[in-house]
Amino acid sequence: MVPTWPSGCPPWACSGVFLFLTYYLQLILRYSPVATGLAFLPMIAALIATSTTVSAVLLPRFGPRTLIPAGMLVAAAGLVILAAQLGVSTSYPSTILPALVVIGLGLGLVFACAINTATYAPPARTPESLRPWSTSTSRSAARSASLC
């Protein structure tokens, strides 16, 4: 059985980053709120593309024990790219965009595997009606902890 803690780690690590990256884009780079939201869309597109591929092709072949740590490493690489190059005069297309796409690819691996595993094969003692809620609750708690 796959431990449940990995599914909470990327939101725990990334929610704070997204909050402060939003502040950075609006206050330092002077993006409007709409432009800031649009700046995150490439990451969402990468996340969706990766998660659909993972669910259909990679998860049945490799399993979550391989894909979740791989996704965490990819997302961490994107965070390192972002942290190493972010500055007052940082350009969105050359620095922030590639880092967001890499983060999206990693999170797509993690989220698809974690959600699929949590809802498909929860512990036998978990009632059927509580399975989706346990996944949602662990993600919400991880996000809340990252902003404290």
Secondary structure as GFF3:
##gff-version 3
##sequence-region A 1 148
A	DSSP	three_ten_helix	5	8	.	.	.	ID=ss1
A	DSSP	alpha_helix	9	23	.	.	.	ID=ss2
A	DSSP	pi_helix	24	28	.	.	.	ID=ss3
A	DSSP	alpha_helix	33	39	.	.	.	ID=ss4
A	DSSP	alpha_helix	41	53	.	.	.	ID=ss5
A	DSSP	pi_helix	54	58	.	.	.	ID=ss6
A	DSSP	alpha_helix	59	62	.	.	.	ID=ss7
A	DSSP	alpha_helix	64	85	.	.	.	ID=ss8
A	DSSP	pi_helix	92	96	.	.	.	ID=ss9
A	DSSP	alpha_helix	97	120	.	.	.	ID=ss10
A	DSSP	three_ten_helix	128	130	.	.	.	ID=ss11
A	DSSP	alpha_helix	131	146	.	.	.	ID=ss12
###
